[in-house]
Amino acid sequence: MSRLASGVVLVTAQEPPLDPDDPSAPGSEDVGMTATAFMSVSLDPPLVLVSLREGSRMDELLDEQPLWAVSVLSESQRHIAGRFAMKGRVSDRLLFADIPYTRGEYTGAPLVGGALAVLECRTEQRVRAGDHTLVIGRVLTARVPSAEGGPLTYFRGRYRQLG
């Protein structure tokens, strides 16, 4: 499968506060994950799919939090893809620290500035498939904030640019 080129996206969600009724409880935290297994499923209704490693932080979060977002990364955002793909990485809060983003209107999730496209989604279905969970989401909003540059791709174990 390393011979199949894939687009690269950043999947994001906002982890709810530990105790929403306690104002002194720690607040919500942004979570992000690089994904190359992302695709359009349907235009009517608008559905997309992302494949998550079973038991990963994002898999567990999206099991509880139905709202999430996707930023389609541009070729100039390789550093963002690498940062959120690291194993044994630091907290997500630090990973988002110097990345420009806005918050989704429906999801509250980070939408990366300079991305080729951004989507906000609500989980419609979760399907267990081997050691992964396929999360199918209904697209709530889709925008094309930047038409600059080409897509970031992943091929033969490395990030690539088209051309």
N, C-alpha and C positions, 0 to 999 in steps of 0.2 A: 504493500500500500504506500510505501515511501515514494513510489514512482507516480503517484497521483498528486498533481499540484492542487493546493487548497488555498482559499482565501483565509486571512487571519482576522479574527475579531476579538474584542474584549467584552466579555460578559460581566455585567455588574448588577449588584443588588444592594439594598440597604437592610442590614440586619437590625431588627427592631430592638428597642431597649429591653434590658433584662426584666424590668418591672415597669410597665408603662404607667401604673398607678402611683409609683413612688418617685416624686420629683428629684430625690437625692440619688436615685439609682443611676448607674452609668448609662449614657445616651447610646443612640444607635450608632452603628459602625458601617462604613462602606466596605464592600467586599468585591474583589475583581479576579477574573481568571481569563487567561488567554485560551482561545479555542480555535481549532482548525476544522473541527467536525461540526459545521454549521451550514444549514441550507434552507431554502424556501420550500415549503411543502404544498401550499395552496394559495391561490389568489382570491378565491371566494368560498369561504371566508379567508382573510389573509392569515396564514399560519406559517411559522418557521419552526425549525428543530435544531436543538443543540445536544450534543452527546457529552455527558459528564461521567468521569470516573466514579464508580459506585463508592460511596463512603467519603468522597472528597468534601472539603468544606462547602463548596458551591452546591454539590448534590444535596447535602444535609440542609443547607439554607433554603434552597428552592423547594425542598419538601415541606417547609413550614411557611415560606414567604412566596406567595404566588406572583408577585410583581418583580420584574427584572428588565434589564436593558441590554442592548447590544450596540457597540460602536464598531463599524467596519473600518479597520485601520488602513492608513495610506502607507506608501513605501517609505515615507519619512518618519514613520512611527515605530520602527523596528525596536528601538529602545524600550518602548512601552510594552510591546509584545514580550520581549525578553525578561523584563522586570516582573511581569505577572505570571510568567511560566516557570520561574525559579523554584526548585525544590528546597525545602527548609528555609524559606524566605522570612524576612522580618514581617512585622505586622502590616496589614493592608493600609492602615492609616498612614504609615510612612511612605508606602509605595505611591499613594495618591498625592503626597505633599507638594510636589512641584509640577504636577501635570495639570494643564488648564482643562477645566470641565465645567459643565453646567448641570443642574439637576433636572431630571425628567419631571414634567408636569404631572404625570399620572403615577409614576413609580417612585419618584424621589431618588432614583439611582443616578450615579454619575454618567454623563454623556460626554465622551472625550472631545475636546476642542480639536478642530482640524481633521476629524474623521471624515471619510468619504460619505458615510451615511450613518444615521443613528435611528434605532428602533426602540420603542417601549412595548413590553409584552406582558401578558398575563397567562400563566400556565393553564392549559386546557387538559393536558394528559401527560402522564409519566409512564414510560414503558421500560421495564427491566429487560436488558439485552446483554447477556453474558456478564462481563465485569463493568458494564456501563449502564447508565440510565439515560434514556432518550426523553428529553423534555420538549414537548410540543407546546408552543405558545401562540396565542392570538395576538396579532400586532395591533396595538392600540393607537400608536402614532408612528409615522415614518417621515424622516426629513433627510434632505441632502444638503448639509451645511457647507460642504466644501467640494468644489469640483476640481481642485488643484491636485496634480500628481496622479500616479497610478496606484493600484492596490498593492498591499503587502501580501506576498504569497509564501507558501511553505512547500518545499520540494526537496526530497532526498535528505531529510533531517536538518535543513537549513532554511532560514528566511531568505527570500529572493525578491527581485524586482522584475517586472515584465520588460522585455526588450533587450 
